[in-house]
Amino acid sequence: MAETAHFETGDSWLVENTRYRLYGVQACLRGTTFTNASGQKRDCGEAGLAMLVGLVRDLKPMCTPVLESAHAGPVLVTCLAFPKTGKAAGSRIDVGTALIASGFAFAALKPDGKPVHLPYFVAELDAKRAKSGLWAFPDLPEPNAIIFKAIRDQQARSGNSPVGVRP
């Protein structure tokens, strides 16, 4: 990942004029809040963004496009790091798994509610069960729930019902 990356969210960044997004990862939405252990409201999107930036700076991953898109959306990538020192020396670390397993990101879901990448969904379930990261806070604004509610609300207003999403 380039040193010139401008991080936008906990799952996306911009390098020059190209936007990149972690495949199968859904970050907390900026502007949504949780109450931390000190009782203070914090921006969930900012917490995920800080974790992504920290992982990238520490691990210096290499990213590879997953699939080419015909539309002008972000380039979907997976990012791997191969630490040479420390406890993780000699291992392979997937940045998406690291974000989700630590509780600072979520498995992205398809419109039918199924996970985009099943291993990420399993990592999310483990993080949720262990109350890792943001899962430690009972008012965590789960982004997939917010996104699906917005889709249902929009469909209800337009009179359409999307396949696999119940109003």
Secondary structure, DSSP 8 states (H G I E B T S, - for coil): --TT-EEEETTEEEETTEEEEETTEE---TT-EEE-TTS-EEEHHHHHHHHHHHHHHHH--EEEEEE--SSSS-EEEEEEE--SSSTTTT--EEHHHHHHHTTSSEE-B-TTS-BSSHHHHHHHHHHHHHT-GGGGSTT---HHHHHHHHHHHHHHHHT---TT---
